[in-house]
Amino acid sequence: MPQHSQALDLEEALTAIRQQLRAPSTYETCELKDAFGRVVATPIHAALSLPPFAASAMDGFAVRQQDIVATADYSLRQVGTSLAGHPYTGVVAPGECVRVFTGAAIPSGSDLVVVQENVIEQTLDRITFLPHTSAEHHIRDIGNDVTKGQCLATPGERISPFMLGQLAAAGIGKVDVFPRVRVGIFSSGDELRDPGTPVQDLAYGQIFDANRITLAKLLDDLPVQCIDLGCLPDDPNKIDSALQRAASECDVLITSGGVSVGDADYIVERIRQQGELQFWRLNLKPGKPLAFGRIQSSWILGLPGNPISTIITALLVARPAIAQLAGTDLPAPLRINATLKHPIVHSPGRTEYQRGQFEADQTGYTVTHTGDQGSNRLSSFRNANCLIEIDKSRGDVAIGEEILILPLTNLLH
């Protein structure tokens, strides 16, 4: 792939990344209880039908259709009870019925459940019913939900709580899944100190590093193993050593900071020197300086250092890239139209993502930005529930105009 020096649009960059990344070729087997969030590696087939026996869908009485009466009250003799886990093992003969509860096995000889509400009298073993007018049998046939051997999951699917429940019910105890992606996370810059450092130890000109912890949590729901690799100093030789060591241990490296054009921004050049740089600029605001390349067998994403730029590029670029390496695809970001309640100043040239609050009313969605949108202002995410997308071709946006928004709940899923 040719190296790009010109700035790429977001979709161009994502396409370039997708063309380079490959899904995993190996898999491992894990217990079902440990499979939540993992990516299916081989097809999963039901070990039995669900339900595995004809079961009652209601509380009532199992009867023979030949014995019901549609025009008058009628009585049958109760000969037993079928409970969930304790089925009635006899055969329902003419004129007989069996008390049955939801989920319990339908006794042999019966082919209909008369619901409890249709009972008008019960004396000893005689049950009297209202005239039967329902066309419902209230019986779940074998395989009503799933048939034995049916494919329940295919490679690339994420195992959700709902899938876990179905697999458990269908007799699956172990599943083949792709390995977790090993993601090493660096920050970059001599000005950074680790969170937890006493405030009084923060020297003049230093700040606390917010990016590593934020990046790790933005990836937390993906099938990854995040490795905190600390902070890279503004020293090319030390950066070289750290990147080489990390590249031998990780599938992906993510750095934040050091990818711009300042005198102390070394990451782009180190990628060029040690491996292969694919591109390093996007038509994106915030997030223009973003490097993608490879060192040894490890992919590297150099994200910008301003916290908001880091978050935006992590959401829009890093998450889908890492998901692909994990063997799955994230759904395309949901984009919905909303009416702008505050004006937005925007110069054409780069697609911009502002933090916003949207809400629904009877006519649709409205949205407003969360104030000053500086790329250093983590507080702009404080009450945000969406990103406001302003296309690169668009200028200022006035109150009342339609604009696209990307709900954060979708981007984080």
C-alpha positions in Angstrom: 0.0 0.0 0.0 1.4 3.4 -0.9 2.2 5.8 2.0 -0.1 8.8 2.3 1.3 12.1 3.1 -1.8 14.0 2.1 -4.7 14.3 4.6 -7.3 11.6 4.3 -11.0 11.8 4.9 -12.2 9.6 7.7 -13.8 7.0 5.4 -10.6 6.9 3.3 -8.6 6.3 6.4 -10.9 3.5 7.6 -10.9 1.9 4.2 -7.1 2.0 4.1 -7.0 0.4 7.6 -9.5 -2.3 6.7 -7.5 -3.3 3.7 -4.4 -3.8 5.8 -5.8 -5.6 8.9 -6.6 -9.3 8.8 -9.0 -11.3 11.1 -7.2 -13.8 13.4 -6.4 -17.2 12.0 -6.2 -19.1 15.3 -8.8 -19.7 18.0 -9.0 -21.0 21.6 -11.8 -22.9 23.5 -13.3 -21.3 26.5 -16.0 -22.3 29.0 -19.4 -20.7 28.2 -19.3 -18.9 31.6 -16.2 -17.0 30.4 -17.4 -16.3 26.8 -19.3 -13.1 27.3 -18.0 -10.4 24.9 -15.7 -12.9 23.0 -15.9 -13.4 19.2 -17.1 -16.7 17.8 -14.5 -18.5 15.8 -16.3 -21.6 14.6 -20.0 -22.2 14.0 -22.0 -23.2 17.1 -24.8 -25.7 16.6 -27.5 -26.6 19.1 -26.9 -29.9 20.9 -30.6 -30.4 21.4 -34.0 -29.0 20.4 -35.7 -26.3 22.5 -37.9 -27.3 24.0 -36.6 -30.9 23.9 -40.2 -32.2 24.7 -43.7 -30.9 24.1 -44.3 -28.4 26.8 -47.3 -26.5 28.1 -47.3 -22.8 27.4 -49.9 -22.1 30.1 -51.1 -23.2 33.5 -54.2 -25.4 33.0 -55.2 -29.0 32.2 -53.8 -31.3 29.5 -56.7 -33.0 27.7 -57.6 -34.9 24.5 -59.2 -32.7 21.8 -61.8 -35.4 21.3 -63.1 -34.8 24.9 -63.6 -31.1 24.8 -67.1 -29.6 24.2 -67.7 -26.3 22.4 -71.4 -25.9 23.1 -71.8 -26.7 26.8 -70.0 -27.1 30.1 -68.2 -30.4 30.4 -66.3 -32.4 33.0 -63.2 -34.6 33.0 -61.5 -36.8 35.6 -58.1 -35.5 36.8 -55.7 -38.4 37.0 -52.4 -36.6 37.9 -50.2 -33.6 37.7 -47.3 -32.6 35.5 -44.9 -30.1 37.0 -41.8 -28.6 35.5 -39.1 -31.1 36.1 -41.6 -33.7 37.4 -43.6 -34.9 34.4 -46.7 -37.1 34.5 -45.6 -40.5 33.1 -48.9 -42.1 32.5 -51.1 -41.9 29.4 -54.2 -39.6 29.3 -57.2 -41.9 28.4 -60.6 -40.8 27.1 -62.5 -38.7 29.6 -59.3 -37.9 31.6 -57.2 -34.8 32.2 -53.9 -33.9 33.9 -53.1 -30.8 35.8 -50.2 -29.1 34.0 -48.1 -26.0 34.6 -46.2 -23.7 32.3 -43.1 -25.4 31.0 -44.1 -28.8 32.1 -44.1 -31.8 29.8 -47.4 -32.6 28.0 -48.5 -36.0 29.1 -48.8 -38.8 26.4 -52.2 -39.1 24.9 -53.1 -35.4 25.4 -52.9 -32.8 22.6 -54.5 -29.6 24.1 -54.2 -27.5 27.2 -57.3 -25.9 28.6 -56.3 -22.8 30.5 -56.9 -22.5 34.2 -59.3 -19.6 33.7 -61.8 -22.0 31.9 -62.3 -24.1 35.0 -65.6 -23.4 36.7 -65.7 -26.1 39.3 -63.4 -28.6 40.9 -64.6 -31.4 43.2 -62.3 -34.2 44.2 -61.0 -35.6 40.9 -63.7 -34.0 38.7 -62.9 -30.8 36.8 -65.7 -28.9 35.1 -64.8 -26.6 32.2 -66.6 -23.8 30.3 -67.5 -24.5 26.7 -64.2 -24.6 24.7 -64.0 -21.9 22.1 -60.3 -21.2 21.7 -58.3 -22.3 18.7 -55.1 -22.2 20.7 -53.5 -25.5 21.8 -51.2 -23.8 24.2 -48.5 -26.4 23.5 -44.9 -25.7 22.6 -43.9 -28.4 20.2 -40.4 -30.0 20.2 -38.1 -27.5 18.5 -40.6 -24.7 18.7 -37.7 -22.3 19.4 -34.5 -24.2 18.2 -34.1 -27.5 16.4 -31.2 -29.8 17.2 -28.2 -29.1 15.0 -29.4 -25.6 14.1 -26.6 -23.0 13.7 -26.9 -20.6 16.6 -23.8 -18.4 16.0 -21.4 -17.9 13.1 -17.7 -16.7 13.1 -17.4 -13.0 13.8 -20.4 -12.7 16.0 -19.9 -11.2 19.5 -21.3 -13.2 22.3 -23.9 -11.1 24.1 -25.9 -12.0 27.3 -28.8 -13.0 25.1 -26.6 -15.4 23.0 -25.1 -16.8 26.2 -28.6 -17.7 27.4 -29.6 -19.4 24.2 -26.3 -21.3 24.0 -26.7 -22.4 27.6 -30.3 -23.6 27.0 -29.2 -25.4 23.8 -26.7 -27.6 25.7 -23.5 -25.7 24.8 -20.8 -25.8 27.5 -17.7 -24.6 25.6 -17.2 -22.4 22.5 -14.4 -21.7 20.2 -13.4 -18.0 20.2 -10.7 -15.8 18.7 -7.9 -14.7 21.0 -8.1 -11.4 22.7 -6.2 -8.6 21.0 -3.2 -7.5 23.0 -3.4 -3.7 23.0 -0.4 -1.7 24.4 -1.3 1.9 25.4 1.4 4.6 25.7 1.1 8.3 26.4 3.8 10.6 25.1 5.3 13.8 26.6 7.7 15.0 29.3 4.9 17.1 30.7 2.8 14.1 31.8 2.5 12.6 35.3 0.6 9.5 36.2 -2.9 10.0 37.9 -2.6 9.5 41.6 0.6 11.5 41.9 0.2 13.9 44.8 -0.8 17.3 43.5 2.0 18.9 45.4 4.5 16.8 43.5 3.2 18.2 40.2 6.0 20.6 38.9 5.3 23.8 37.1 4.5 23.0 33.5 3.4 19.4 34.2 -0.1 18.0 33.9 -1.8 14.7 34.8 -2.1 12.1 32.0 -5.8 11.5 31.3 -5.4 9.7 28.0 -4.2 6.2 29.0 -7.0 5.5 31.4 -9.6 7.0 29.0 -8.3 4.9 26.1 -8.3 1.7 28.1 -11.9 2.3 29.2 -13.0 3.2 25.6 -11.8 -0.2 24.6 -13.0 -2.1 27.6 -16.1 -3.6 26.0 -14.1 -5.1 23.1 -12.4 -8.5 23.3 -9.0 -7.1 24.1 -6.3 -7.2 26.7 -5.2 -3.7 27.4 -1.6 -3.3 28.7 -0.6 0.0 30.3 2.8 0.8 28.9 3.3 4.1 30.7 4.5 7.4 29.3 7.1 7.8 26.5 9.6 10.6 27.2 10.5 13.2 24.5 13.6 11.2 23.7 14.0 9.5 20.3 16.3 6.8 21.6 14.1 5.9 24.6 11.0 5.9 22.3 12.8 3.5 19.9 13.6 1.1 22.7 10.1 1.2 24.2 8.3 0.8 20.8 10.6 -2.1 19.8 10.0 -3.9 23.1 6.2 -3.3 23.1 5.9 -4.3 19.4 7.3 -7.8 20.3 4.6 -8.3 22.9 1.5 -6.6 21.5 -0.8 -7.0 18.5 -1.6 -3.2 18.5 0.2 -0.2 20.0 -1.7 3.0 20.7 0.1 6.1 21.5 -1.4 9.5 22.3 0.6 12.6 21.6 3.8 13.2 19.6 2.3 12.9 16.2 2.1 16.5 15.2 4.8 18.7 13.7 6.4 20.2 16.8 10.1 19.9 17.6 9.3 17.3 20.3 6.8 15.3 18.3 8.8 12.1 17.5 6.2 9.3 17.0 5.7 9.7 13.3 9.4 9.7 12.5 10.0 6.8 14.8 7.4 4.7 13.0 9.0 5.7 9.7 12.4 4.7 11.0 11.4 1.4 12.7 8.7 0.1 10.5 6.2 1.4 7.9 4.0 4.5 8.1 0.8 4.3 6.1 -0.6 7.7 6.7 -0.5 10.4 9.4 -3.0 13.1 8.7 -6.8 13.2 8.6 -9.3 15.8 7.4 -10.8 15.7 10.9 -11.4 18.2 13.6 -10.4 17.5 16.3 -7.9 14.8 15.4 -6.0 15.9 12.3 -2.6 14.4 13.3 -3.2 10.6 13.4 -0.6 8.1 12.3 -1.2 4.5 11.2 1.5 2.0 10.5 3.4 -1.0 11.6 6.4 -1.9 13.7 7.5 -5.5 13.4 4.3 -7.5 13.5 2.5 -5.0 15.6 0.1 -2.4 14.2 0.5 1.1 15.6 -2.0 3.9 15.9 -0.5 7.2 16.9 -3.4 9.3 18.2 -3.2 13.1 18.8 -2.4 14.1 22.4 -5.2 16.6 23.2 -7.7 14.7 25.3 -10.7 15.4 23.1 -8.8 14.6 19.9 -7.7 11.3 21.5 -11.3 10.4 22.4 -12.7 11.3 19.0 -10.1 9.3 17.1 -10.4 6.4 19.5 -14.2 6.3 18.9 -14.1 6.7 15.1 -10.8 5.0 14.2 -9.2 2.9 16.9 -12.3 1.0 18.0 -13.4 -0.3 14.6 -9.7 -1.1 13.7 -9.2 -3.2 16.8 -12.6 -4.9 16.5 -11.5 -6.0 13.0 -8.3 -7.5 14.4 -10.4 -9.3 17.0 -12.4 -11.0 14.2 -15.5 -8.9 14.3 -17.0 -5.7 12.9 -18.6 -2.9 14.8 -21.9 -1.6 13.4 -21.6 1.6 11.3 -22.1 4.6 13.5 -25.8 5.5 13.8 -26.4 8.9 12.2 -29.8 10.6 12.8 -31.1 14.1 11.8 -31.6 16.7 14.5 -32.6 20.3 14.5 -29.9 22.6 15.7 -30.8 24.9 18.7 -27.6 26.9 18.8 -25.6 28.2 15.9 -22.3 26.6 15.0 -19.4 28.4 13.4 -17.5 26.1 10.9 -15.0 26.7 8.2 -15.1 24.3 5.2 -12.2 21.9 4.8 -12.4 19.4 7.6 -15.2 17.3 8.9 -15.8 18.4 12.5 -17.2 16.5 15.5 -18.6 18.6 18.3 -19.9 17.3 21.6 -23.6 17.8 21.9 -26.8 17.1 23.8 -29.8 15.8 21.9 -33.3 15.1 23.0 -36.5 14.0 21.5 -39.8 15.8 21.3 -43.0 15.2 19.4 -41.5 16.5 16.1 -38.2 14.7 16.2 -34.8 15.4 17.7 -33.1 18.6 18.6 -29.5 19.2 19.6 -27.2 21.8 21.1 -23.5 21.8 21.5 -22.0 21.6 25.0 -20.2 25.0 25.0 -16.6 25.8 24.2 -15.3 22.9 21.9 -11.6 23.3 22.5 -9.7 20.0 22.0 -8.3 20.3 25.5 -11.7 20.6 27.2 -12.7 17.3 28.7 -15.6 19.1 30.3 -17.2 19.3 26.9 -18.0 15.6 27.3 -19.4 16.1 30.7 -23.1 16.3 29.7 -22.7 15.1 26.1 -24.8 12.3 24.7 -23.8 12.6 21.0 -21.3 13.9 18.5 -22.5 16.6 16.1 -21.1 15.9 12.7 -20.4 19.0 10.5 -19.4 17.9 7.0 -16.2 19.3 5.5 -18.1 21.0 2.7 -20.4 22.9 5.1 -19.9 26.4 6.5 -21.6 27.9 9.5 -24.8 26.2 10.6 -27.7 28.4 11.8 -30.4 27.8 14.4 -33.2 25.6 13.0 -31.0 23.9 10.4 -30.9 20.1 10.2 -27.6 18.4 11.2 -26.4 14.8 11.7 -25.7 13.5 15.1 -24.0 10.3 16.3 -25.4 9.1 19.6 -22.6 8.1 22.0 -24.4 5.0 23.2 -24.1 3.6 19.7 -20.4 4.5 19.3 -19.6 2.8 22.6 -21.5 -0.4 21.8 
